[in-house]
């Protein structure tokens, strides 16, 4: 979790992969003051294929997901179903062609006349916009 010096009231938890589950559990704790949560590559699907959404459904703050469209640990249709069940505002930014680590294959990048850096820059802009909306709300 970090605090933004320009916006001292904003406390954001930003987590990657397996840290998500623990980070989201911490964000749910009553004595923790978190303004928003950003999940970068949430591992929604367990090893046995079961959807692990219970922690997400307990969140009480706005949540932003950034997922690769080819992320085997978080099929987008399963995430969409979970997002609909969540009681808090939530958003999704998809990195087209990205895997669990957001890596995009060379052929996909060439076919879309894009670069890995451009895709990541767009994701960072989406996260920043989410932060600002969270501050306003």
C-alpha positions in Angstrom: 0.0 0.0 0.0 1.3 3.5 -0.7 0.3 7.1 -0.1 0.5 9.7 -2.8 2.3 12.9 -1.5 0.2 15.1 -3.8 -3.0 13.5 -2.5 -2.4 12.6 1.1 -5.9 11.3 1.6 -5.5 8.6 -1.1 -4.3 5.3 0.1 -4.1 2.7 -2.6 -3.3 -1.0 -2.5 -1.7 -2.2 -5.7 -0.9 -5.9 -5.9 0.4 -8.4 -8.4 -0.5 -12.1 -8.8 -0.6 -14.1 -5.6 -0.1 -11.0 -3.5 -3.6 -10.0 -4.6 -5.3 -12.4 -2.4 -3.4 -11.3 0.7 -3.5 -7.7 -0.3 -7.3 -7.8 -0.9 -7.7 -9.5 2.5 -5.7 -6.7 4.1 -7.8 -4.1 2.3 -11.0 -5.7 3.7 -9.8 -5.4 7.3 -11.8 -2.8 9.4 -8.7 -1.1 10.9 -7.0 -0.6 7.5 -7.9 2.7 5.7 -7.6 2.0 1.9 -9.2 4.3 -0.7 -8.9 1.9 -3.7 -7.4 -1.3 -4.8 -5.7 -2.1 -8.1 -5.2 -5.7 -9.1 -2.5 -6.4 -11.7 -3.1 -9.9 -13.1 -5.5 -11.2 -10.5 -5.2 -15.1 -10.2 -9.0 -15.7 -10.2 -8.7 -19.4 -11.2 -7.2 -21.8 -8.8 -5.0 -24.8 -9.7 -8.0 -27.1 -9.6 -10.0 -24.7 -11.9 -12.2 -23.3 -9.1 -13.0 -19.6 -9.2 -11.5 -17.9 -6.1 -13.6 -14.8 -5.8 -14.6 -14.8 -2.1 -12.0 -12.1 -1.2 -13.0 -9.9 -4.1 -16.6 -10.1 -3.0 -15.7 -8.8 0.5 -14.0 -5.6 -0.8 -15.5 -2.3 0.3 -13.5 0.1 -1.9 -13.4 0.8 -5.6 -11.3 -1.8 -7.5 -9.5 -1.7 -10.8 -8.4 -4.8 -12.6 -5.7 -4.9 -15.2 -5.7 -8.2 -17.0 -4.2 -9.7 -20.2 -6.7 -11.0 -22.6 -4.8 -14.3 -22.8 -4.3 -14.7 -19.0 -5.0 -18.4 -18.3 -5.2 -17.7 -14.5 -8.0 -15.2 -15.0 -10.3 -15.9 -17.9 -12.1 -12.6 -18.7 -15.6 -14.2 -18.8 -15.1 -15.5 -15.2 -13.8 -12.1 -14.1 -16.8 -10.4 -15.7 -19.1 -12.7 -13.7 -17.2 -12.0 -10.5 -17.3 -8.2 -11.2 -21.1 -8.3 -11.6 -21.3 -9.9 -8.1 -19.1 -7.3 -6.4 -20.8 -4.7 -4.3 -18.2 -2.0 -5.0 -17.5 0.0 -8.2 -15.0 -1.8 -10.2 -13.4 -1.4 -13.6 -11.4 -3.6 -16.0 -8.6 -2.6 -18.3 -7.6 -5.4 -20.8 -4.2 -5.6 -22.3 -5.1 -7.1 -25.7 -3.0 -10.2 -26.4 -1.3 -10.0 -23.0 -0.7 -13.1 -20.8 -0.7 -13.2 -17.0 2.4 -11.0 -16.9 1.0 -8.7 -19.7 3.6 -10.0 -22.2 2.2 -9.7 -25.7 3.4 -12.0 -28.5 5.5 -10.4 -31.3 3.0 -11.5 -34.0 0.1 -9.9 -32.1 2.1 -6.7 -31.7 3.1 -6.6 -35.4 -0.5 -7.4 -36.5 -1.8 -4.4 -34.4 1.2 -2.1 -35.3 1.8 -1.6 -31.6 4.6 -2.2 -29.0 4.7 -3.7 -25.5 5.6 -0.2 -24.1 2.6 1.4 -25.8 0.3 -1.2 -24.3 1.8 -0.8 -20.9 1.6 3.0 -21.1 -2.1 2.8 -21.9 -2.6 0.6 -18.8 -0.8 3.0 -16.6 -2.9 5.9 -17.9 -6.1 3.8 -17.2 -4.8 3.2 -13.6 -4.1 6.9 -13.1 -7.5 7.9 -14.3 -9.0 5.3 -11.9 -7.1 6.9 -9.0 -8.3 10.4 -9.9 -11.9 9.1 -10.1 -11.5 7.4 -6.8 -10.4 10.6 -5.2 -13.4 12.5 -6.6 -15.9 9.9 -5.5 
